[in-house]
Amino acid sequence: MNKLPDGVLKYFWGDSLEELSWKRHKHYIAKTLLEKGDRNALKWLLGIADKKYLRTLVNEKKLDKKSKNFWNIYLS
């Protein structure tokens, strides 16, 4: 799946949306949505990415402290 849904694209207003794809930019997309995504964007993310990948991402990427704590609990 390459094309991102409209409800997700709104979080990437400063990026070239024509070039942004899940396949090539999944770390960046996932990190952004884990920190800023609304219910619909997170539902999409949780449907496309498995929890193991997201747990790894949460621990290796620099999320703010509250986001990191929340996602560690939620994904455990």
N, C-alpha and C positions, 0 to 999 in steps of 0.2 A: 504494500500500500504506500503510495507516494503522496497523493494529494491530501492535504489537510482540510478538514471541514471548516466552514465559515466561522463557526463558534470558537474555533481554536486560532484561526488566523488573526483575530483581533489582538492577540497578545504579541504579535510580531510586526507591528506597524512600522518599525524602523528598518525592517529587513526587506530584501527583494523576494516578494512572495512567489514569484514565478520560479525561483530557484530553490526555495525552501521545500524540503521533502523529508518525510519520516526516515526513509531508507538512508539518506546521507547525513542527516542532522539530528538523529534521535536523542543523543545526549543533551544537546542544546534545547531541543523542544521539550523533552521530559523535565529538565531542570527548571525551565521557565514555568511550565504548567504546575509543577509541584509547589512552586513558591507563589504563583499569582493566579492560577487557574480557578475558574468558578466551577460549580457543580457539573455542568454539562461538559466542560473541557476535561475535567478530571475523570468523568465517566468514560469519555472517549479514550483517554490515556490508559486507564485501568483495563479497558477492553482490548487495547492493541499491544500493551507491554505486560510481560508477566511480572509477578510480584518479586521473584528472585532478582531479576534485572533491576527493578526499581529499588530494592533494598541495597544492592551493590552501589547503585548510582547515588543514593542518599548519603551513603557513608564515604564516597570518594569525591563528590562534588561539594563545593562550598555553598551550602544552603544557609540561610540565616538560622540562628539557634532554635527559635520557636518552630520553624518549618521542619527542621531536622528532627527535633524531639517528637513532633506530631507524627511524621511519616515513619519513624522507627517504631513507634507504638502501633500505628495503624497497619503497617505491613508485616508485623511480627506474628 
